[in-house]
Amino acid sequence: MKIALLYVASVDGKITKWGNSPSIWASEEDAKHFHAILDKSKLIVMGSKSFKPTVSKPIPGVRRIVLTRTPQKYTEFAVPSQLEFTSESPEVLVERLEKEGFKEMLLVSGTRVTSEFFKKHLVDELWLTIEPKLFGSGNGLITDEQFDISLKLMDVKQLNNQGTLLLQYKVQK
Ligand SMILES: NC(=O)c1ccc[n+]([C@@H]2O[C@H](COP(=O)([O-])OP(=O)(O)OC[C@H]3O[C@@H](n4cnc5c(N)ncnc54)[C@H](OP(=O)(O)O)[C@@H]3O)[C@@H](O)[C@H]2O)c1
């Protein structure tokens, strides 16, 4: 399974601005890039704080998986083969989906879920948008633990005059 992570962060490495999600502070150009990738993905994995029932509606032909320690809280939203809530570990989840025939996964997770995937060396690609902003406080790209992950820059694009950068990295394994 090829797993790509999609992230937008401030220059000081924050993926939330004082608790607010990117829909509030990321550039229009990043939002366009985010939706273009999302719209092409057939398998999307996120953390429960990113799940919004009014926005994350089930789409036929797309499998969306929300990681939560309490999937039972979300049974009213679950739709078989379209919207699923699970407390499986990343490696168990990936193995199950590979057996179902999926070859690509898009991670739109935040700090915690992303870190769990990195710990298991499951991330292959990172698409990181850097917004020219400093927030000081907010969630980091990964948790405050010891990681030693090397990335190789594959591509870089400037998305607007303000200087929003889109960096495409391969994770070295
Ligand atoms: N800037 C960006 O690119 C970006 C990307 C993604 C998210 N965000 C922002 O980050 C914030 C958090 O989003 P998120 O929920 O996607 O972040 P997350 O940190 O990946 O996930 C947090 C939630 O996922 C569940 N979780 C974490 N580890 C788990 C595990 N090992 N097994 C099962 N469930 C686990 C927990 O849900 P329960 O509490 O339900 O157990 C936890 O509250 C939001 O404000 C979001 O907008 C920003």
The ligand as an SDF file (V2000), in Angstrom:
LIG
                    3D

 48 52  0  0  0  0  0  0  0  0999 V2000
   -3.0070   21.2740    9.1520 N   0  0  0  0  0  0  0  0  0  0  0  0
   -3.3320   20.0710    8.7410 C   0  0  0  0  0  0  0  0  0  0  0  0
   -2.8900   19.6500    7.6580 O   0  0  0  0  0  0  0  0  0  0  0  0
   -4.2270   19.2070    9.5560 C   0  0  0  0  0  0  0  0  0  0  0  0
   -4.4370   17.8670    9.1840 C   0  0  0  0  0  0  0  0  0  0  0  0
   -5.2760   17.0760    9.9850 C   0  0  0  0  0  0  0  0  0  0  0  0
   -5.8850   17.6210   11.1030 C   0  0  0  0  0  0  0  0  0  0  0  0
   -5.6590   18.9170   11.4170 N   0  0  0  0  0  0  0  0  0  0  0  0
   -6.2920   19.4950   12.6130 C   0  0  0  0  0  0  0  0  0  0  0  0
   -5.8070   18.8180   13.7460 O   0  0  0  0  0  0  0  0  0  0  0  0
   -6.8360   18.7420   14.7330 C   0  0  0  0  0  0  0  0  0  0  0  0
   -7.0000   17.2980   15.1620 C   0  0  0  0  0  0  0  0  0  0  0  0
   -7.4220   16.5160   14.0530 O   0  0  0  0  0  0  0  0  0  0  0  0
   -7.3960   14.9190   14.0320 P   0  0  0  0  0  0  0  0  0  0  0  0
   -8.4350   14.3440   14.9240 O   0  0  0  0  0  0  0  0  0  0  0  0
   -7.3980   14.4770   12.6170 O   0  0  0  0  0  0  0  0  0  0  0  0
   -5.9960   14.6660   14.6830 O   0  0  0  0  0  0  0  0  0  0  0  0
   -5.2230   13.4300   15.2570 P   0  0  0  0  0  0  0  0  0  0  0  0
   -4.3070   13.9830   16.2590 O   0  0  0  0  0  0  0  0  0  0  0  0
   -4.6260   12.6490   14.1690 O   0  0  0  0  0  0  0  0  0  0  0  0
   -6.3270   12.4920   15.8850 O   0  0  0  0  0  0  0  0  0  0  0  0
   -6.8110   12.7080   17.1580 C   0  0  0  0  0  0  0  0  0  0  0  0
   -7.9230   11.7510   17.4440 C   0  0  0  0  0  0  0  0  0  0  0  0
   -7.7700   10.5060   16.7500 O   0  0  0  0  0  0  0  0  0  0  0  0
   -8.0580    9.4270   17.6040 C   0  0  0  0  0  0  0  0  0  0  0  0
   -6.8400    8.6280   17.7820 N   0  0  0  0  0  0  0  0  0  0  0  0
   -5.6040    9.0560   17.9930 C   0  0  0  0  0  0  0  0  0  0  0  0
   -4.7640    8.0170   18.0900 N   0  0  0  0  0  0  0  0  0  0  0  0
   -5.5140    6.9250   17.9260 C   0  0  0  0  0  0  0  0  0  0  0  0
   -5.2250    5.5550   17.9110 C   0  0  0  0  0  0  0  0  0  0  0  0
   -3.9820    5.0970   18.0890 N   0  0  0  0  0  0  0  0  0  0  0  0
   -6.2360    4.6970   17.7020 N   0  0  0  0  0  0  0  0  0  0  0  0
   -7.4760    5.1530   17.5340 C   0  0  0  0  0  0  0  0  0  0  0  0
   -7.8100    6.4500   17.5370 N   0  0  0  0  0  0  0  0  0  0  0  0
   -6.8280    7.3130   17.7330 C   0  0  0  0  0  0  0  0  0  0  0  0
   -8.5290   10.0020   18.9140 C   0  0  0  0  0  0  0  0  0  0  0  0
   -9.9450   10.0780   18.8070 O   0  0  0  0  0  0  0  0  0  0  0  0
  -10.9270    9.8930   20.0660 P   0  0  0  0  0  0  0  0  0  0  0  0
  -10.6590   11.0800   20.9390 O   0  0  0  0  0  0  0  0  0  0  0  0
  -12.2750    9.9030   19.4100 O   0  0  0  0  0  0  0  0  0  0  0  0
  -10.5780    8.5900   20.6870 O   0  0  0  0  0  0  0  0  0  0  0  0
   -7.9230   11.3990   18.9170 C   0  0  0  0  0  0  0  0  0  0  0  0
   -8.6870   12.3280   19.6160 O   0  0  0  0  0  0  0  0  0  0  0  0
   -8.0850   19.3230   14.1010 C   0  0  0  0  0  0  0  0  0  0  0  0
   -8.2400   20.6590   14.5110 O   0  0  0  0  0  0  0  0  0  0  0  0
   -7.7890   19.2720   12.6280 C   0  0  0  0  0  0  0  0  0  0  0  0
   -8.4510   20.2630   11.8960 O   0  0  0  0  0  0  0  0  0  0  0  0
   -4.8460   19.7140   10.7030 C   0  0  0  0  0  0  0  0  0  0  0  0
  1  2  1  0
  2  3  2  0
  2  4  1  0
  4  5  1  0
  4 48  2  0
  5  6  2  0
  6  7  1  0
  7  8  2  0
  8  9  1  0
  8 48  1  0
  9 10  1  0
  9 46  1  0
 10 11  1  0
 11 12  1  0
 11 44  1  0
 12 13  1  0
 13 14  1  0
 14 15  2  0
 14 16  1  0
 14 17  1  0
 17 18  1  0
 18 19  2  0
 18 20  1  0
 18 21  1  0
 21 22  1  0
 22 23  1  0
 23 24  1  0
 23 42  1  0
 24 25  1  0
 25 26  1  0
 25 36  1  0
 26 27  1  0
 26 35  1  0
 27 28  2  0
 28 29  1  0
 29 30  1  0
 29 35  2  0
 30 31  1  0
 30 32  2  0
 32 33  1  0
 33 34  2  0
 34 35  1  0
 36 37  1  0
 36 42  1  0
 37 38  1  0
 38 39  2  0
 38 40  1  0
 38 41  1  0
 42 43  1  0
 44 45  1  0
 44 46  1  0
 46 47  1  0
M  CHG  2   8   1  16  -1
M  END
$$$$
